[in-house]
Amino acid sequence: KDGADPASVAFEASEQAKETHADVLIIDTAGRLQNKANLMDELGKIRRVTEKNLPVDEVLLVLDATTGQHGMAKVFAEAIGITGVVLSKLDGSAKGGIVISVQKELGVPVKLVGLGEGPDDLAPFDPEGFVDGILA
């Protein structure tokens, strides 16, 4: 329902996913402001209530490669633990430095990259191809 508590929505979704034997449940918490402590607490609560029904195997943080916002990733990692990063708007070699800094700072892999704005422009990250593209 509109205006419902996000953790309640996540709990109900995880209950339904468990009951229907779903292979995947995606909980999108887009729009959270990392500098607001209560919102980071909310993310932690979402994870905790979800884990009452299902294990949380993957937590991906989506970062815009053009804005250099990888510094906030540490805040998310502390609040909920992340297993990987998705870099959107990584369609230019000048933005490639964020890949290295994110992995170095967080110790988690870049798993997916957005190379455009279409639905087919999200791709698995290819480290070898990335390095070849920078050095070529």
ABEGO torsion letter per residue (X at the ends): XBGBBAAAAAAAAAAAAAAAGBABBBBBABGBBAABAAAAAAAAAAAAAAAAABBBABBBBBBBAAAGAAAAAAAAAAAAEBABBBBBGBABAAAAAAAAAAAAAAGBBBABBBAEABAAABBBBBAAAAAAAAAX
